[in-house]
Amino acid sequence: MQLKGKVALITGGSAGIGFGTAKRFLEEGATVYITGRRAEKLQEAVDRLGNGAHYIVADVGSKAKMTHVAEVIAEEQGRLDVVFCNAGIGHYIKFESITENDIDRVFNTNFKGTIFTIQCVLPILAEGASIILNTSMTEDIGLPDFCIYAAAKSAVKSLIYSLTTDFRDKKIRVNAVAPGVVPTEAASGELGRTAEEEARKQKQRALIAPLGRLGTVEDIAAAVTFLASDEASYITGSELTVDGGMTRVFAGRL
Ligand SMILES: NC(=O)c1ccc[n+]([C@@H]2O[C@H](COP(=O)([O-])OP(=O)(O)OC[C@H]3O[C@@H](n4cnc5c(N)ncnc54)[C@H](OP(=O)(O)O)[C@@H]3O)[C@@H](O)[C@H]2O)c1
């Protein structure tokens, strides 16, 4: 029970990595709030998660909605110990085709959403709270047609350094988990839509040779749980890469 008695918020918790992490947090004794844009998906998720799981409908790109999230948690729990800023979207696009809308969409969810989440819950974060950002191995390797996403995640990564300093008075730890390739619904949709994208997925799989398999949501949830727990009480300003060895061992060989 690594998170016994802790109150946690996971943005984008109705599916994929967020849902898997919510499940693990509950097993570890936390009370968990998940968010997302679709009420029915959230209701379904909370029904599956069971006791201790709550949902609030909120788009991370809206400061008003994230303020509401903080108000609900403040009223029901009085404080927050763990925040997993997980909501995010991937976006493959040829560089020549990038539009203003592509940039806005990817940065709104991944970067602006992370800022608003943290900004809105900051007043209710307990001393010694743990913030975990969801970055990506794509910051460090040149995956083809993925530059906006990689740039947005690099911007998110920079926050672990700035915010560790900004929040030092409350001893709030700020770390990131950088997943490799995890075949969630979104990732499969992005990667498997066309023959070209399916070929890219096969190539990526072949490159995860150190451990020889794609990642699972449980792999990522385990790392997030560690960073959220008191076991990581001397870790802040760090990014934990969970990619089966893909980034460091095969960087740049796509
Ligand atoms: N899967 C991978 O291979 C991989 C690798 C590296 C990093 N990541 C990162 O991991 C995170 C989760 O990815 P995933 O693959 O688990 O995605 P996923 O299966 O599509 O789940 C995304 C979750 O986020 C929610 N969401 C999306 N946009 C949102 C918004 N604007 N406001 C609030 N909630 C929103 C979705 O619900 P609604 O649609 O109902 O809002 C859903 O609950 C992302 O930040 C992604 O960049 C994933």
Ligand as a Chemical Component Dictionary entry (heavy atoms), coordinates in Angstrom:
data_LIG
# 
_chem_comp.id                   LIG 
_chem_comp.type                 NON-POLYMER 
_chem_comp.pdbx_formal_charge   0 
_chem_comp.three_letter_code    LIG 
# 
loop_
_chem_comp_atom.comp_id 
_chem_comp_atom.atom_id 
_chem_comp_atom.alt_atom_id 
_chem_comp_atom.type_symbol 
_chem_comp_atom.charge 
_chem_comp_atom.model_Cartn_x 
_chem_comp_atom.model_Cartn_y 
_chem_comp_atom.model_Cartn_z 
_chem_comp_atom.pdbx_ordinal 
LIG N1  N1  N 0  0.712   5.452  -25.640 1  
LIG C1  C1  C 0  1.968   5.780  -25.893 2  
LIG O1  O1  O 0  2.702   5.086  -26.631 3  
LIG C2  C2  C 0  2.558   7.004  -25.255 4  
LIG C3  C3  C 0  3.946   7.214  -25.346 5  
LIG C4  C4  C 0  4.508   8.346  -24.764 6  
LIG C5  C5  C 0  3.697   9.242  -24.093 7  
LIG N2  N2  N 1  2.354   9.026  -24.027 8  
LIG C6  C6  C 0  1.546   10.023 -23.324 9  
LIG O2  O2  O 0  0.709   9.373  -22.367 10 
LIG C7  C7  C 0  -0.478  10.137 -22.169 11 
LIG C8  C8  C 0  -1.681  9.236  -22.281 12 
LIG O3  O3  O 0  -1.660  8.634  -23.554 13 
LIG P1  P1  P 0  -2.522  7.326  -23.876 14 
LIG O4  O4  O 0  -1.818  6.641  -24.987 15 
LIG O5  O5  O -1 -2.836  6.595  -22.616 16 
LIG O6  O6  O 0  -3.836  8.012  -24.488 17 
LIG P2  P2  P 0  -5.364  7.521  -24.569 18 
LIG O7  O7  O 0  -5.471  6.048  -24.427 19 
LIG O8  O8  O 0  -5.952  8.183  -25.766 20 
LIG O9  O9  O 0  -6.023  8.224  -23.324 21 
LIG C9  C9  C 0  -6.071  9.613  -23.294 22 
LIG C10 C10 C 0  -6.906  10.051 -22.110 23 
LIG O10 O10 O 0  -6.803  11.480 -22.036 24 
LIG C11 C11 C 0  -8.096  12.054 -22.146 25 
LIG N3  N3  N 0  -7.936  13.337 -22.832 26 
LIG C12 C12 C 0  -7.526  13.589 -24.095 27 
LIG N4  N4  N 0  -7.532  14.901 -24.347 28 
LIG C13 C13 C 0  -7.942  15.507 -23.201 29 
LIG C14 C14 C 0  -8.176  16.842 -22.822 30 
LIG N5  N5  N 0  -7.991  17.862 -23.675 31 
LIG N6  N6  N 0  -8.604  17.100 -21.560 32 
LIG C15 C15 C 0  -8.808  16.077 -20.681 33 
LIG N7  N7  N 0  -8.615  14.795 -20.985 34 
LIG C16 C16 C 0  -8.201  14.500 -22.228 35 
LIG C17 C17 C 0  -8.943  11.019 -22.886 36 
LIG O11 O11 O 0  -10.340 11.139 -22.608 37 
LIG P3  P3  P 0  -11.308 12.084 -23.507 38 
LIG O12 O12 O 0  -10.941 11.807 -24.929 39 
LIG O13 O13 O 0  -12.689 11.676 -23.151 40 
LIG O14 O14 O 0  -11.005 13.479 -23.093 41 
LIG C18 C18 C 0  -8.376  9.734  -22.269 42 
LIG O15 O15 O 0  -8.921  9.527  -20.981 43 
LIG C19 C19 C 0  -0.418  11.271 -23.194 44 
LIG O16 O16 O 0  0.075   12.442 -22.596 45 
LIG C20 C20 C 0  0.577   10.755 -24.228 46 
LIG O17 O17 O 0  1.201   11.792 -24.932 47 
LIG C21 C21 C 0  1.761   7.937  -24.584 48 
# 
loop_
_chem_comp_bond.comp_id 
_chem_comp_bond.atom_id_1 
_chem_comp_bond.atom_id_2 
_chem_comp_bond.value_order 
_chem_comp_bond.pdbx_ordinal 
LIG N1  C1  SING 1  
LIG C1  O1  DOUB 2  
LIG C1  C2  SING 3  
LIG C2  C3  SING 4  
LIG C2  C21 DOUB 5  
LIG C3  C4  DOUB 6  
LIG C4  C5  SING 7  
LIG C5  N2  DOUB 8  
LIG N2  C6  SING 9  
LIG N2  C21 SING 10 
LIG C6  O2  SING 11 
LIG C6  C20 SING 12 
LIG O2  C7  SING 13 
LIG C7  C8  SING 14 
LIG C7  C19 SING 15 
LIG C8  O3  SING 16 
LIG O3  P1  SING 17 
LIG P1  O4  DOUB 18 
LIG P1  O5  SING 19 
LIG P1  O6  SING 20 
LIG O6  P2  SING 21 
LIG P2  O7  DOUB 22 
LIG P2  O8  SING 23 
LIG P2  O9  SING 24 
LIG O9  C9  SING 25 
LIG C9  C10 SING 26 
LIG C10 O10 SING 27 
LIG C10 C18 SING 28 
LIG O10 C11 SING 29 
LIG C11 N3  SING 30 
LIG C11 C17 SING 31 
LIG N3  C12 SING 32 
LIG N3  C16 SING 33 
LIG C12 N4  DOUB 34 
LIG N4  C13 SING 35 
LIG C13 C14 SING 36 
LIG C13 C16 DOUB 37 
LIG C14 N5  SING 38 
LIG C14 N6  DOUB 39 
LIG N6  C15 SING 40 
LIG C15 N7  DOUB 41 
LIG N7  C16 SING 42 
LIG C17 O11 SING 43 
LIG C17 C18 SING 44 
LIG O11 P3  SING 45 
LIG P3  O12 DOUB 46 
LIG P3  O13 SING 47 
LIG P3  O14 SING 48 
LIG C18 O15 SING 49 
LIG C19 O16 SING 50 
LIG C19 C20 SING 51 
LIG C20 O17 SING 52 
# 
